[in-house]
């Protein structure tokens, strides 16, 4: 059991070395700082945390799939490109959902329309 946790933590640390994943963590830290400044309620905090998790997880899985595909071949391959595009699309959808959630929370706290 201990080995599984060590492997999992090593995976998180390896993620910090990847530029795309590191960028998501930087954006997550900025979102958390904004959440503190805006004094979010518990449900807004849960929304922010879940959105951060969704985006970081999808980016991590996207990166892992890209690495596996590159092990198979680094030459252009239509099927590999299709797989990579699907994964990138998942990250885009997760990011869009997080952005919409952030805008709803932000507008609410700034006396906006929502």
N, C-alpha and C positions, 0 to 999 in steps of 0.2 A: 504494500500500500504506500509506504514511504517513497519508493522509487517512482510510482505513478505521479505523486505530487511534485517530486523533484523534476521529472520530465515536463510536467505541465508548466511549472514556474520557469524552466529553461525556455520553453516555447514562448512565454510572455516576454522574457528578456530578449530572445531572438527577434521578436516582433519590433522591439524598440530600435533594432539595428536597420530595419527596412524603412526607407524614406517614406513610402506611402502610409505605412502604419504609424510611424512616428508623427507624421503630419496630422493624422486623425487624433492622436493623443494630445497634440498641441492645441488643436481646435476644441477638444474635450475640456482641457484645462481652462481655456478662455470661456467656454460655456459655464463651467462651474464657478468661475470668478463672477461672471454676470449674474448667475443665480444667487450668489451671496449678496451682491450689491442690490439686486431687486427684491431681496427678502422673500423668496418664493415660499408658498405654502407647501404642505407635505405632498399633496397630489402633483403639484408642479415639479417638485424635486424628483418624485418618482418618474414623472414623464421625462425629465432631462436625463436621469440616470439610465432609464431604459433606452432612450434614443442614442445616448453615447454607447451603450453596450451593443446595440443593434449595428451601428455604423462600424465600430471597431471590430466586432466579430465578422461582419461581412467582408471588411477589408482584409482581415487576417486570412479568412478562407479563400478570398480571391488571390491573395499572394501565394498561398500554398498551392492552389490549383495551377497558377502560372508556373511555379517552380517545377511541379510534376510534369506539366506539358513540355517545359524546356528540357527536362531530362530525356523525354522521348525524342524531341527534335527541336533544334533552334532554327532550322530552315522554315520558310513559310509553308504552312500547311493549312488548307481551307478548313478542315475539320477542327484542328487545334485553334485556329482563329475564332471559329464559331463558339467553342467552349470558353475561350478567354473573354469574348464579347458578352456571353451570357453572365459570366461572373462579374464583369465590370458593370453590366446593367443592374445586377443585384445591389452593388455598392451605390450606384446612382439612385436607385429607388429608396434605399435605406437613408441616404443622405438627404434626399428630397423630403421624406417624411420627417426627418429630424429638423430640417429647416422650416417646414410649415409649422411644426409644433413650437419651435423657438419663436417664430413670428407671432403666433397666437398668444403665447405667454408674454412676449415683449409688448405687443399692442395693449394687452390687458393692463399691464403695469404702467404703461405710459399714458393711460387714459384714452386709448385708441378705440377703434370701432368694435372690438370683440368684447 
